[in-house]
């Protein structure tokens, strides 16, 4: 197995934090101050705009504020930003006050608007929209619980409604000639100071690198501070200072609206990129998860077909090497008959690596899992600090996996590599999953191994201990248990020497497996010895075995081939009960089947047809001829019996030319079977005529 051809270690990029935009608040406030100052100076030395433009600017402020409000509300909820939530509440009240003041402006709606708002009410609406924003900024900076936001909005809405309906204090704020009174000026200066203080608190609350929306709110508060100051120093509407104030108001909410749109657009663009990256990461994570599942499924499928402990060990080692590249791998288990450990699989083991692997073996047999390097694991469990220091220096990449069955450690896998690697969590999970699969599979294979040895021993005990020595004939018998199961089979053979020097050769196969089949096979074998002693004629022997099987009332059937070999007369009498025909190999190497049509009769265990007799034939032999009787396990393969029989004839011809003795001939016949087809039991008899 090429250990250095493993694919890259499973890994997935870690999740990156959500992108969060930042706003340099100090720079923004500085730029805003410079722009505002420049504009005021410019406006002071130029001709004043028309009143129509003033109407446009008055209307622009509430419209821009209205555009910004839903953006602020949605982002405040999405980001759980209580500061933005408070400011959104204040902005909502400001929008209401601005629209009501707009409807009461003489140049827009005559007769003080639909609510009949007086000049004093209009002035109070102007003051209330500032106060709402100041109060909201204070609440945000002071981290007032957001539950007070609702009462704040309700009280603010009542005050705004009262001002719109002219339910205001009798204090005169603006004259009939649209001139501002000293009272209004003083209040405006007080609001400007409060606004500046609120701005300071807002900057302190959010810091220099605020979120984009928090930054735009800070810029808007700065412009509103300038707007309040400019309006306080003006004497009346439509003078230079008033125009500056009005422009600052429009600019404050225009900046807030445009900034909100830009912030949300930029955030959406960043989130789109983040979503694409996260989707790619998730797809990679899913691909890795599917890869792990596929590998575990593939290993589980291979483990199901693994019969021997060595097969399980090889599947496990190959599965581990498909996930990581390890040059030195060893799989072991507790020896089934001796005390100590047994090696099941090794790759790349050298004298230099063996001491480290032995140390890891002790760790694995204590039930400790080692995956190095791995930040999630204690690299030096109790009592193994020196070992892990040695591993980390000589072999920075190492693993020890205990294999459990029924909660007990029965085996383990250890591996080291001198190349440093970085293992991901996926790789660790894959290794643990492979170990969890291999433990029960190995336990099952060990059970199969033990029961297979027991079954083979029991089967051999039911067969002849030795074959008789017959003059003129060399005999050899073999039995091989199949690898497809662990139960005792029903294949058997026997050789019975007769007083006249002839020998009865019997090969049979009871269908099925287990104690029932073995018991029935033993009965047939014992019965055949009695029947041969009474009448050795093959047809009569098979008839007697048929009666025994029917009287057993087991609903089982069997096949059998009975041959009566007479060395002195150089002939053989054959009768077949549903059994594959024996093969005769002439001295010239020609191999043929005997009696496959003329000596064939129904299987044993079936009621005989009235008036019919079981056929048998007599064939002549020459000195040096070889007879082979067998069960179907020798010729049956995936392509069927016919191809297997043709292969057997060709093999017999080839072996005869090698001039082997009967024992070597029998061993060679068994060895000629394809390795993948050794699924059924095989009983085999070989007889050669000699002078």
C-alpha positions as CSV (number, residue, x, y, z in Angstrom):
1,X,0.0,0.0,0.0
2,X,1.4,3.4,-1.0
3,X,1.2,5.4,2.1
4,X,2.6,8.6,0.5
5,X,-0.2,8.8,-2.1
6,X,-2.8,9.9,0.4
7,X,-4.9,12.9,-0.6
8,X,-4.6,16.2,1.4
9,X,-5.8,16.2,5.0
10,X,-9.4,17.2,5.4
11,X,-9.6,20.9,6.3
12,X,-12.1,23.7,6.1
13,X,-11.3,27.4,6.5
14,X,-12.6,28.8,9.8
15,X,-15.5,31.2,9.8
16,X,-14.6,34.8,9.4
17,X,-16.3,37.5,11.5
18,X,-19.1,39.4,9.8
19,X,-17.8,42.6,8.1
20,X,-18.5,45.7,10.1
21,X,-17.9,49.1,8.5
22,X,-16.2,51.9,10.5
23,X,-16.6,55.7,10.4
24,X,-13.7,58.0,11.4
25,X,-15.9,60.3,13.5
26,X,-13.3,62.8,14.3
27,X,-12.3,63.4,10.7
28,X,-16.0,63.6,9.7
29,X,-16.7,66.2,12.3
30,X,-13.7,68.2,11.3
31,X,-14.6,68.2,7.6
32,X,-18.2,69.1,8.5
33,X,-17.0,72.1,10.6
34,X,-14.8,73.4,7.8
35,X,-17.5,73.0,5.2
36,X,-20.1,74.7,7.4
37,X,-17.8,77.6,8.2
38,X,-16.9,78.1,4.5
39,X,-20.5,78.1,3.5
40,X,-21.6,80.7,6.2
41,X,-18.8,83.0,5.1
42,X,-19.7,82.6,1.4
43,X,-23.4,83.2,2.2
44,X,-22.6,86.4,4.2
45,X,-20.8,88.1,1.3
46,X,-23.2,87.0,-1.5
47,X,-26.7,88.0,-2.5
48,X,-29.3,86.2,-0.4
49,X,-31.4,83.5,-2.1
50,X,-35.0,83.9,-3.0
51,X,-37.9,83.1,-0.6
52,X,-38.9,80.2,-3.0
53,X,-35.5,78.6,-2.3
54,X,-36.2,79.0,1.4
55,X,-39.5,77.0,1.0
56,X,-37.5,74.3,-0.8
57,X,-35.0,74.1,2.0
58,X,-37.7,74.1,4.7
59,X,-39.4,71.2,3.0
60,X,-36.1,69.3,2.3
61,X,-35.4,68.9,6.0
62,X,-38.4,66.8,7.0
63,X,-38.3,64.8,3.8
64,X,-34.7,63.8,4.3
65,X,-35.3,63.0,7.9
66,X,-38.3,60.9,6.9
67,X,-36.0,58.9,4.4
68,X,-33.4,58.3,7.1
69,X,-35.8,57.2,9.8
70,X,-36.7,53.6,8.5
71,X,-33.1,52.9,7.7
72,X,-32.0,53.8,11.2
73,X,-34.8,51.8,12.8
74,X,-34.1,48.7,10.7
75,X,-30.4,48.8,11.3
76,X,-30.8,49.5,15.0
77,X,-32.9,46.4,15.3
78,X,-30.7,44.3,13.1
79,X,-27.5,45.3,15.0
80,X,-29.2,45.4,18.5
81,X,-27.8,49.0,18.8
82,X,-29.6,50.7,21.6
83,X,-27.9,54.0,20.8
84,X,-29.4,54.0,17.3
85,X,-32.7,52.9,18.7
86,X,-32.9,55.9,21.0
87,X,-31.8,58.3,18.3
88,X,-34.4,56.8,15.9
89,X,-37.1,57.5,18.5
90,X,-36.0,61.1,18.7
91,X,-35.7,61.4,15.0
92,X,-39.3,60.1,14.6
93,X,-40.6,62.9,16.9
94,X,-38.4,65.4,15.0
95,X,-39.9,64.3,11.7
96,X,-43.4,64.8,13.1
97,X,-42.6,68.3,14.4
98,X,-40.9,69.3,11.2
99,X,-43.8,68.3,9.0
100,X,-46.3,70.1,11.3
101,X,-44.1,73.2,11.2
102,X,-43.8,72.9,7.5
103,X,-47.6,72.9,7.1
104,X,-47.9,76.0,9.3
105,X,-45.3,78.0,7.3
106,X,-47.1,81.0,5.8
107,X,-45.3,80.7,2.5
108,X,-46.4,77.0,2.0
109,X,-49.9,76.8,3.5
110,X,-52.0,79.8,4.1
111,X,-54.0,80.6,7.3
112,X,-51.5,78.7,9.4
113,X,-52.2,75.3,8.0
114,X,-55.0,72.8,8.4
115,X,-54.5,72.7,12.2
116,X,-54.5,76.5,12.5
117,X,-51.1,76.5,14.1
118,X,-50.1,79.9,15.4
119,X,-46.8,81.6,15.0
120,X,-46.0,80.7,18.6
121,X,-47.0,77.1,18.0
122,X,-44.8,77.0,14.9
123,X,-41.9,78.3,17.0
124,X,-42.5,75.7,19.7
125,X,-42.5,72.9,17.0
126,X,-39.1,74.2,15.9
127,X,-37.9,74.0,19.4
128,X,-39.5,70.6,20.1
129,X,-37.8,68.9,17.1
130,X,-34.4,70.0,18.5
131,X,-35.3,69.0,22.1
132,X,-36.4,65.5,20.9
133,X,-33.0,64.9,19.3
134,X,-31.1,66.3,22.2
135,X,-33.1,64.1,24.7
136,X,-32.6,61.0,22.5
137,X,-28.8,61.6,22.3
138,X,-28.6,62.1,26.0
139,X,-30.5,58.8,26.6
140,X,-28.3,56.9,24.2
141,X,-25.1,58.3,25.7
142,X,-26.3,57.5,29.3
143,X,-27.3,54.0,28.2
144,X,-30.9,54.4,29.4
145,X,-32.9,51.2,29.2
146,X,-34.6,50.9,25.9
147,X,-37.9,50.1,27.5
148,X,-38.2,53.9,28.3
149,X,-38.2,54.6,24.7
150,X,-42.0,54.0,24.3
151,X,-43.0,56.5,27.1
152,X,-40.5,59.0,25.6
153,X,-42.2,58.7,22.2
154,X,-45.7,59.0,23.7
155,X,-44.9,62.1,25.8
156,X,-43.1,63.7,22.8
157,X,-46.0,63.0,20.5
158,X,-48.4,64.7,23.0
159,X,-46.1,67.8,23.2
160,X,-45.8,68.0,19.4
161,X,-49.6,67.7,19.0
162,X,-50.2,70.4,21.6
163,X,-47.8,72.8,19.8
164,X,-49.5,72.1,16.5
165,X,-52.8,72.9,18.0
166,X,-51.4,76.0,19.6
167,X,-51.8,74.7,23.2
168,X,-48.6,76.4,24.2
169,X,-47.4,78.7,27.0
170,X,-48.3,82.4,26.5
171,X,-44.7,83.4,26.1
172,X,-44.1,85.3,22.8
173,X,-41.3,83.7,20.8
174,X,-41.9,85.3,17.4
175,X,-43.6,88.6,16.6
176,X,-46.2,89.2,13.9
177,X,-43.4,90.7,11.7
178,X,-41.6,87.3,11.9
179,X,-38.9,88.8,14.2
180,X,-37.4,86.5,16.9
181,X,-37.8,87.6,20.5
182,X,-35.0,87.6,23.1
183,X,-36.8,84.7,24.8
184,X,-36.6,82.6,21.7
185,X,-32.9,83.6,21.2
186,X,-32.1,82.6,24.8
187,X,-33.9,79.3,24.4
188,X,-32.1,78.6,21.2
189,X,-28.7,79.3,22.7
190,X,-29.6,76.9,25.6
191,X,-30.6,74.2,23.0
192,X,-27.4,74.8,21.1
193,X,-25.4,74.3,24.2
194,X,-27.4,71.1,25.1
195,X,-27.0,69.9,21.5
196,X,-23.2,70.5,21.7
197,X,-23.1,68.6,25.0
198,X,-25.2,65.8,23.5
199,X,-22.8,65.6,20.6
200,X,-19.9,65.3,23.0
201,X,-21.6,62.5,24.8
202,X,-22.5,60.8,21.6
203,X,-18.8,60.9,20.4
204,X,-17.7,59.6,23.8
205,X,-20.3,56.9,23.7
206,X,-19.5,55.7,20.2
207,X,-15.8,56.4,20.0
208,X,-13.7,57.6,17.1
209,X,-14.2,54.4,15.0
210,X,-18.0,54.2,15.2
211,X,-20.3,52.3,12.9
212,X,-21.2,54.2,9.7
213,X,-24.7,55.1,10.9
214,X,-23.4,56.2,14.3
215,X,-20.9,58.4,12.5
216,X,-23.5,60.0,10.3
217,X,-25.6,60.7,13.3
218,X,-22.7,62.5,14.9
219,X,-22.2,64.6,11.8
220,X,-25.9,65.4,11.7
221,X,-25.9,66.5,15.4
222,X,-22.9,68.8,14.7
223,X,-24.8,70.5,11.8
224,X,-27.9,70.8,13.9
225,X,-25.7,72.5,16.6
226,X,-24.5,75.0,14.0
227,X,-28.0,75.4,12.8
228,X,-29.3,76.3,16.2
229,X,-26.5,78.8,16.9
230,X,-27.0,80.5,13.5
231,X,-30.8,80.7,14.1
232,X,-30.2,82.1,17.5
233,X,-28.0,84.9,16.2
234,X,-30.4,85.9,13.4
235,X,-33.0,88.6,14.0
236,X,-35.7,87.4,11.7
237,X,-36.5,85.1,8.8
238,X,-34.8,85.5,5.5
239,X,-31.7,87.4,6.7
240,X,-28.2,86.0,6.1
241,X,-27.9,84.2,9.4
242,X,-31.4,82.7,9.0
243,X,-30.4,81.4,5.6
244,X,-27.3,79.9,7.0
245,X,-29.3,78.3,9.8
246,X,-31.9,76.9,7.3
247,X,-29.1,75.6,5.1
248,X,-27.5,73.8,8.1
249,X,-30.8,72.3,9.0
250,X,-31.4,70.9,5.5
251,X,-27.8,69.8,5.3
252,X,-28.0,68.0,8.7
253,X,-30.9,65.8,7.6
254,X,-29.7,65.5,4.0
255,X,-26.4,64.2,5.4
256,X,-28.3,61.8,7.6
257,X,-30.4,60.6,4.7
258,X,-27.6,60.2,2.2
259,X,-25.3,58.8,4.8
260,X,-27.9,56.2,5.8
261,X,-28.4,55.2,2.2
262,X,-24.7,55.0,1.6
263,X,-24.1,53.0,4.8
264,X,-26.8,50.5,4.1
265,X,-25.7,50.1,0.4
266,X,-22.1,49.7,1.5
267,X,-23.2,47.2,4.2
268,X,-25.2,45.2,1.7
269,X,-22.3,45.1,-0.7
270,X,-20.0,43.9,2.1
271,X,-22.6,41.4,3.3
272,X,-23.0,40.1,-0.2
273,X,-19.3,39.4,-0.4
274,X,-19.4,37.9,3.1
275,X,-22.4,35.7,2.1
276,X,-20.6,34.4,-0.9
277,X,-17.5,33.6,1.1
278,X,-19.5,32.0,3.9
279,X,-21.5,30.0,1.3
280,X,-18.3,28.8,-0.3
281,X,-17.0,27.9,3.2
282,X,-20.2,26.1,4.0
283,X,-20.1,24.2,0.6
284,X,-16.5,23.2,1.4
285,X,-17.6,22.1,4.9
286,X,-20.5,20.1,3.3
287,X,-18.1,18.6,0.8
288,X,-15.8,17.6,3.6
289,X,-18.6,16.2,5.6
290,X,-19.8,14.2,2.5
291,X,-16.2,13.1,1.9
292,X,-16.0,11.8,5.5
293,X,-19.4,10.1,5.2
294,X,-18.3,8.5,1.9
295,X,-15.1,7.3,3.3
296,X,-16.8,5.8,6.4
297,X,-19.5,4.2,4.2
298,X,-16.8,2.8,1.9
299,X,-14.8,1.4,4.9
300,X,-18.0,0.0,6.4
301,X,-18.8,-1.8,3.1
302,X,-15.3,-3.2,3.0
303,X,-15.4,-4.2,6.7
304,X,-18.6,-6.1,6.1
305,X,-16.9,-8.3,3.5
306,X,-13.7,-8.7,5.6
307,X,-13.8,-12.2,7.1
308,X,-10.4,-12.6,8.8
309,X,-8.8,-10.3,11.4
310,X,-6.0,-9.7,8.9
311,X,-8.6,-8.5,6.3
312,X,-10.1,-6.1,8.8
313,X,-6.7,-4.7,9.7
314,X,-5.8,-4.1,6.1
315,X,-9.1,-2.3,5.4
316,X,-8.6,-0.1,8.5
317,X,-5.0,0.7,7.5
318,X,-5.9,1.6,3.9
319,X,-8.8,3.7,5.1
320,X,-6.5,5.6,7.5
321,X,-4.0,6.1,4.8
322,X,-6.7,7.6,2.5
323,X,-7.2,10.4,5.0
324,X,-3.6,11.0,6.2
325,X,-0.1,10.2,4.9
326,X,1.7,7.9,7.4
327,X,4.9,6.0,6.5
328,X,4.8,3.6,9.5
329,X,1.6,1.8,10.4
330,X,0.9,-1.2,12.6
331,X,-2.4,-2.9,13.5
332,X,-2.5,-5.5,16.3
333,X,-4.9,-7.3,18.5
334,X,-4.9,-9.5,21.6
335,X,-3.8,-13.0,20.6
336,X,-6.7,-15.4,20.6
337,X,-4.8,-18.3,22.1
338,X,-1.7,-16.9,23.6
339,X,-1.1,-14.1,26.0
340,X,0.2,-10.9,24.4
341,X,-0.4,-9.1,21.2
342,X,-0.5,-10.4,17.6
343,X,0.5,-8.3,14.6
344,X,-2.3,-8.2,12.0
345,X,-0.8,-5.6,9.6
346,X,2.5,-3.8,9.2
347,X,3.8,-1.2,6.7
348,X,7.1,0.6,6.8
349,X,8.1,-0.7,10.3
350,X,11.9,-0.3,10.9
351,X,14.1,-0.8,14.0
352,X,14.1,3.0,14.4
353,X,10.3,3.3,14.5
354,X,9.5,0.2,16.5
355,X,10.3,1.6,20.0
356,X,8.0,4.6,19.4
357,X,5.3,2.4,18.0
358,X,5.6,0.1,21.0
359,X,5.1,3.0,23.3
360,X,2.0,4.1,21.4
361,X,0.8,0.6,21.5
362,X,0.8,0.6,25.3
363,X,-1.2,3.9,25.2
364,X,-3.7,2.5,22.8
365,X,-4.2,-0.7,24.8
366,X,-5.0,1.5,27.8
367,X,-7.8,3.0,25.8
368,X,-6.2,6.4,25.2
369,X,-6.6,8.0,21.8
370,X,-3.6,10.0,20.4
371,X,-3.8,12.4,17.5
372,X,-0.7,14.5,17.1
373,X,-0.5,17.4,16.5
374,X,-4.0,18.3,17.8
375,X,-4.6,21.5,19.8
376,X,-7.8,20.0,21.3
377,X,-6.0,17.2,23.0
378,X,-3.7,17.0,26.0
379,X,-0.5,15.9,24.4
380,X,0.9,14.2,27.5
381,X,-1.7,12.2,29.4
382,X,-0.7,11.0,32.9
383,X,2.3,8.6,32.9
384,X,3.2,9.1,29.2
385,X,5.0,12.5,29.3
386,X,8.4,11.1,28.2
387,X,6.8,9.1,25.4
388,X,5.0,12.1,24.0
389,X,8.1,14.2,24.2
390,X,9.9,11.6,22.2
391,X,7.1,11.3,19.7
392,X,6.8,15.1,19.2
393,X,10.6,15.4,18.5
394,X,11.2,12.3,16.3
395,X,7.8,11.9,14.8
396,X,5.7,15.1,15.0
397,X,2.8,13.3,13.3
398,X,1.5,10.3,15.2
399,X,-1.7,8.5,16.1
400,X,-2.8,5.7,18.4
401,X,-6.4,4.4,18.0
402,X,-7.8,1.9,20.4
403,X,-10.3,-0.5,18.8
404,X,-13.1,-1.4,21.2
405,X,-15.8,-4.1,21.2
406,X,-18.4,-4.3,23.9
407,X,-16.6,-1.5,25.8
408,X,-13.3,-3.5,25.9
409,X,-10.1,-2.6,24.1
410,X,-9.3,-5.7,21.9
411,X,-6.9,-4.2,19.4
412,X,-5.4,-0.9,18.1
413,X,-3.8,1.0,15.3
414,X,-0.6,3.0,15.7
415,X,1.2,5.1,13.1
416,X,4.0,7.7,13.0
417,X,5.5,9.9,10.4
418,X,8.6,12.1,10.5
419,X,6.9,14.9,8.4
420,X,5.0,17.5,10.4
421,X,1.4,17.8,9.4
422,X,-1.7,19.8,10.6
423,X,-4.8,17.8,11.2
424,X,-8.2,19.3,11.1
425,X,-11.2,18.4,13.2
426,X,-12.6,16.6,10.2
427,X,-9.6,14.3,10.1
428,X,-9.8,13.6,13.8
429,X,-13.5,12.7,13.4
430,X,-12.8,10.5,10.5
431,X,-10.1,8.6,12.4
432,X,-12.4,8.1,15.4
433,X,-15.2,7.0,13.1
434,X,-12.9,4.4,11.4
435,X,-11.8,3.1,14.8
436,X,-15.5,2.8,15.9
437,X,-16.3,0.8,12.8
438,X,-13.2,-1.4,12.9
439,X,-13.7,-2.5,16.6
440,X,-17.0,-4.4,16.1
441,X,-15.8,-5.7,12.7
442,X,-12.6,-7.1,14.2
443,X,-14.6,-8.7,17.0
444,X,-16.8,-10.3,14.5
445,X,-13.8,-11.5,12.5
446,X,-12.1,-12.9,15.6
447,X,-15.3,-14.8,16.4
448,X,-15.4,-16.1,12.8
449,X,-11.7,-17.1,13.2
450,X,-12.4,-19.0,16.4
451,X,-15.6,-20.7,15.2
452,X,-14.0,-21.5,11.8
453,X,-11.2,-23.3,13.5
454,X,-13.7,-25.2,15.7
455,X,-15.8,-26.0,12.7
456,X,-12.9,-27.3,10.7
457,X,-11.7,-29.4,13.6
458,X,-15.1,-30.9,14.1
459,X,-15.5,-31.6,10.4
460,X,-12.1,-33.3,10.3
461,X,-13.1,-35.4,13.3
462,X,-16.1,-36.7,11.4
463,X,-13.9,-37.7,8.5
464,X,-11.6,-40.7,8.3
465,X,-8.5,-40.3,10.4
466,X,-6.5,-42.1,7.7
467,X,-7.1,-43.9,4.5
468,X,-6.7,-47.7,4.2
469,X,-3.6,-49.2,2.5
470,X,-4.9,-51.0,-0.6
471,X,-2.7,-53.1,-2.8
472,X,-2.3,-51.7,-6.3
473,X,-3.8,-48.3,-5.4
474,X,-2.4,-45.1,-4.0
475,X,-5.0,-43.0,-2.1
476,X,-5.2,-39.4,-0.9
477,X,-8.0,-37.5,0.7
478,X,-8.5,-33.9,1.5
479,X,-11.1,-31.7,3.1
480,X,-11.0,-27.9,3.1
481,X,-13.6,-25.7,4.9
482,X,-15.0,-22.9,2.8
483,X,-14.4,-19.2,3.8
484,X,-18.0,-18.0,3.3
485,X,-19.2,-19.0,6.8
486,X,-18.2,-20.5,10.1
487,X,-20.7,-23.4,10.4
488,X,-19.9,-27.0,10.0
489,X,-20.5,-28.2,6.4
490,X,-22.0,-31.4,5.1
491,X,-19.2,-32.5,2.7
492,X,-17.6,-35.8,3.4
493,X,-15.5,-38.6,1.8
494,X,-14.7,-42.2,2.8
495,X,-12.6,-45.1,1.6
496,X,-13.7,-48.7,2.5
497,X,-11.4,-51.6,1.8
498,X,-13.2,-54.9,0.9
499,X,-11.9,-58.4,1.6
500,X,-11.4,-59.1,-2.1
501,X,-8.9,-56.3,-2.5
502,X,-11.3,-53.8,-4.0
503,X,-12.1,-50.4,-2.5
504,X,-15.3,-48.4,-2.3
505,X,-14.7,-44.6,-2.8
506,X,-17.6,-42.4,-1.6
507,X,-17.8,-38.6,-1.8
508,X,-21.0,-36.8,-0.7
509,X,-22.4,-33.4,0.1
510,X,-25.4,-32.8,2.4
511,X,-27.1,-29.6,1.5
512,X,-26.9,-26.9,4.1
513,X,-24.6,-26.1,7.0
514,X,-24.7,-26.4,10.8
515,X,-25.0,-29.2,13.3
516,X,-28.0,-30.7,11.6
517,X,-26.1,-31.1,8.3
518,X,-23.0,-32.4,10.1
519,X,-25.1,-34.9,12.1
520,X,-26.8,-36.2,9.0
521,X,-23.4,-36.4,7.2
522,X,-22.1,-38.6,10.0
523,X,-25.1,-40.9,9.8
524,X,-24.7,-41.3,6.0
525,X,-21.0,-42.0,6.4
526,X,-21.6,-44.7,9.0
527,X,-24.5,-46.1,7.0
528,X,-22.3,-46.3,3.9
529,X,-19.8,-48.5,5.7
530,X,-22.6,-51.0,6.6
531,X,-24.1,-50.9,3.2
532,X,-20.8,-51.5,1.5
533,X,-20.2,-54.4,3.7
534,X,-23.5,-56.0,2.7
535,X,-23.5,-55.1,-1.0
536,X,-20.7,-52.9,-2.4
537,X,-22.5,-52.3,-5.7
538,X,-22.5,-48.5,-6.1
539,X,-26.2,-48.3,-7.1
540,X,-27.3,-50.4,-4.2
541,X,-25.2,-48.4,-1.8
542,X,-26.8,-45.2,-3.0
543,X,-30.3,-46.7,-2.8
544,X,-29.5,-47.6,0.8
545,X,-28.3,-44.1,1.6
546,X,-31.4,-42.7,0.0
547,X,-33.6,-44.9,2.3
548,X,-31.6,-43.7,5.3
549,X,-32.0,-40.1,4.4
550,X,-35.8,-40.5,3.8
551,X,-36.3,-42.3,7.1
552,X,-34.4,-39.5,8.9
553,X,-37.5,-37.3,8.0
554,X,-35.3,-34.2,7.9
555,X,-36.5,-32.8,4.6
556,X,-32.9,-32.5,3.6
557,X,-31.2,-33.7,0.4
558,X,-27.7,-34.8,-0.5
559,X,-25.6,-35.6,-3.5
560,X,-23.2,-38.5,-3.6
561,X,-20.8,-40.3,-5.9
562,X,-20.0,-44.0,-5.2
563,X,-17.2,-45.8,-7.0
564,X,-16.2,-49.4,-6.6
565,X,-12.5,-49.6,-7.7
566,X,-11.2,-53.1,-8.5
567,X,-7.4,-52.8,-8.9
568,X,-6.8,-56.4,-9.9
569,X,-9.4,-56.2,-12.7
570,X,-8.4,-52.6,-13.6
571,X,-12.0,-51.4,-13.7
572,X,-14.3,-49.1,-11.8
573,X,-18.0,-49.2,-11.3
574,X,-19.7,-45.7,-10.9
575,X,-23.1,-44.5,-9.8
576,X,-24.0,-40.8,-9.2
577,X,-26.8,-39.4,-7.2
578,X,-27.1,-35.8,-8.5
579,X,-23.3,-35.4,-8.0
580,X,-20.6,-34.0,-10.3
581,X,-19.0,-36.7,-12.3
582,X,-15.6,-38.1,-11.3
583,X,-12.6,-37.5,-13.5
584,X,-10.3,-40.1,-15.0
585,X,-6.8,-39.2,-16.2
586,X,-5.2,-41.7,-18.6
587,X,-1.5,-42.4,-18.5
588,X,-1.1,-40.1,-21.6
589,X,-2.6,-37.2,-19.6
590,X,-6.0,-37.2,-21.2
591,X,-8.6,-36.2,-18.7
592,X,-12.3,-37.2,-19.1
593,X,-15.4,-37.3,-17.0
594,X,-17.0,-40.6,-16.1
595,X,-20.7,-41.4,-16.0
596,X,-21.9,-37.8,-16.2
597,X,-24.9,-38.9,-18.3
598,X,-25.1,-42.7,-18.1
599,X,-24.6,-43.1,-14.4
600,X,-26.5,-40.0,-13.1
601,X,-29.6,-40.5,-11.0
602,X,-31.8,-38.2,-8.7
603,X,-30.5,-36.8,-5.5
604,X,-30.6,-38.6,-2.2
605,X,-33.6,-37.8,-0.1
606,X,-36.2,-38.0,-2.9
607,X,-38.8,-40.8,-3.1
608,X,-37.7,-43.2,-5.8
609,X,-39.9,-43.7,-8.9
610,X,-41.7,-47.1,-8.8
611,X,-40.2,-49.6,-11.2
612,X,-37.0,-47.8,-11.8
613,X,-33.5,-48.6,-10.7
614,X,-30.5,-46.4,-10.0
615,X,-28.1,-46.7,-13.0
616,X,-24.4,-47.5,-12.7
617,X,-21.6,-48.0,-15.3
618,X,-18.4,-49.9,-15.5
619,X,-15.3,-48.2,-16.9
620,X,-11.9,-49.9,-17.7
621,X,-8.7,-48.4,-16.5
622,X,-5.0,-48.8,-17.2
623,X,-2.0,-48.9,-15.0
624,X,-1.1,-45.3,-14.0
625,X,-4.7,-44.0,-14.4
626,X,-5.8,-41.5,-11.8
627,X,-9.4,-41.2,-10.5
628,X,-10.6,-37.9,-8.9
629,X,-13.8,-37.8,-6.9
630,X,-14.9,-34.4,-5.4
631,X,-17.7,-32.2,-4.2
632,X,-19.0,-29.2,-6.1
633,X,-16.9,-26.8,-4.1
634,X,-13.9,-27.7,-6.3
635,X,-15.5,-26.7,-9.6
636,X,-18.2,-24.2,-8.7
637,X,-17.3,-20.5,-9.3
638,X,-19.0,-17.3,-10.4
639,X,-19.2,-18.4,-14.0
640,X,-21.0,-21.7,-13.1
641,X,-20.1,-25.4,-12.9
642,X,-19.4,-26.0,-16.6
643,X,-16.4,-23.6,-16.7
644,X,-15.1,-24.9,-13.4
645,X,-15.3,-28.5,-14.7
646,X,-13.4,-27.6,-17.9
647,X,-10.8,-25.9,-15.7
648,X,-10.5,-29.0,-13.6
649,X,-10.0,-31.3,-16.6
650,X,-7.2,-29.0,-17.9
651,X,-5.6,-28.8,-14.5
652,X,-5.6,-32.6,-14.1
653,X,-3.9,-33.0,-17.5
654,X,-1.2,-30.5,-16.5
655,X,-0.6,-32.1,-13.1
656,X,-0.4,-35.6,-14.6
657,X,2.5,-34.5,-16.7
658,X,4.4,-33.5,-13.6
659,X,4.4,-37.1,-12.3
660,X,3.3,-36.1,-8.8
661,X,2.4,-38.6,-6.1
662,X,-1.3,-38.6,-5.1
663,X,-0.7,-36.4,-2.0
664,X,1.0,-33.7,-4.1
665,X,-1.6,-34.2,-6.8
666,X,-4.4,-33.5,-4.3
667,X,-2.7,-30.4,-2.8
668,X,-2.1,-29.0,-6.3
669,X,-5.7,-29.5,-7.3
670,X,-6.8,-27.5,-4.2
671,X,-4.3,-24.8,-4.9
672,X,-5.5,-24.4,-8.5
673,X,-8.8,-22.9,-7.2
674,X,-9.1,-19.1,-7.8
675,X,-8.6,-17.4,-4.4
676,X,-11.8,-15.4,-4.7
677,X,-13.9,-18.6,-5.2
678,X,-13.0,-20.5,-2.0
679,X,-16.5,-20.0,-0.6
680,X,-17.8,-23.6,-0.3
681,X,-16.4,-26.7,1.5
682,X,-14.4,-29.2,-0.6
683,X,-14.1,-32.9,-0.2
684,X,-11.6,-34.6,-2.5
685,X,-10.4,-38.2,-3.1
686,X,-7.5,-39.1,-5.5
687,X,-6.7,-42.7,-6.4
688,X,-4.0,-44.0,-8.8
689,X,-3.6,-47.5,-10.1
690,X,-0.1,-48.9,-9.8
691,X,1.4,-52.2,-10.8
